[in-house]
Amino acid sequence: ERGKAYSRGLLDKAVKKVREIKAPMPGLVLNIMVKPGDVIKKNDPILVLEAMKMENLIKAPSDSIVSSVQAEQGKAVEKGQILVCFE
């Protein structure tokens, strides 16, 4: 029954799965450490974003599989731009 699945927290689990990483700030993509198909674990390094002369390591929010990489090494990104998508 549909209601029972929700009460067991299955919906909770589905909501918490992160589908993409967006740029937290405008910057320059220095290095991309993943490619589509990569199996990643929570806190694995995904990419390095340089912003305001500082290098920011963007890490995986959860265990997942990379479905696509939207960012390009050496290219500037805007705040909120999608960098990497997950299955």
C-alpha positions in Angstrom: 0.0 0.0 0.0 1.3 3.4 -0.9 0.9 5.1 2.5 3.0 2.4 4.2 6.0 3.1 2.0 6.0 6.7 3.0 5.7 6.0 6.7 8.8 3.8 6.6 10.9 6.7 5.5 11.4 5.6 1.8 10.3 9.0 0.6 12.8 10.6 3.1 15.6 8.6 1.5 14.6 9.6 -2.1 14.4 13.3 -1.2 17.9 13.3 0.3 19.6 11.9 -2.9 21.5 14.7 -4.5 21.1 14.8 -8.3 23.7 17.5 -9.1 26.3 19.8 -7.8 26.0 23.5 -8.6 28.7 26.2 -8.3 28.5 27.7 -4.9 30.1 30.9 -6.2 31.4 32.3 -9.5 34.9 31.1 -10.4 37.2 29.2 -12.7 37.2 25.4 -13.0 40.9 24.4 -12.4 40.6 20.6 -12.3 37.9 18.0 -12.7 38.5 14.7 -11.0 35.5 12.7 -12.2 34.1 11.5 -15.5 30.7 10.0 -16.4 30.3 6.5 -15.1 32.6 7.0 -12.1 31.3 5.5 -8.9 32.0 8.0 -6.1 31.7 8.0 -2.3 30.6 10.8 0.0 33.4 13.4 0.4 35.4 12.2 -2.7 36.9 15.2 -4.5 34.8 16.1 -7.5 36.5 19.3 -8.8 38.6 22.3 -7.9 37.0 25.8 -8.3 39.1 28.9 -8.0 37.3 31.9 -6.6 38.8 35.1 -5.2 42.3 33.7 -5.5 41.4 30.7 -3.4 41.1 27.1 -4.5 37.9 25.4 -3.3 37.7 21.6 -3.4 34.2 20.6 -4.2 33.4 17.2 -2.7 30.7 14.6 -3.3 27.6 15.1 -1.2 26.8 11.4 -1.1 27.6 8.0 -2.6 26.5 8.1 -6.2 27.4 7.5 -9.9 28.5 10.4 -12.1 26.0 10.7 -15.0 27.5 13.8 -16.7 30.1 16.5 -16.2 28.7 20.0 -17.3 31.8 22.0 -16.3 34.9 22.3 -18.5 38.4 22.6 -17.1 39.8 26.1 -17.6 36.3 27.7 -18.1 34.6 30.2 -15.9 31.3 29.3 -14.2 28.6 31.4 -12.6 27.1 30.9 -9.2 24.3 28.3 -9.4 25.6 26.8 -12.6 25.3 23.0 -12.7 28.8 21.4 -12.6 28.2 17.7 -12.3 25.1 15.5 -12.4 24.5 12.2 -10.7 22.3 9.2 -11.6 
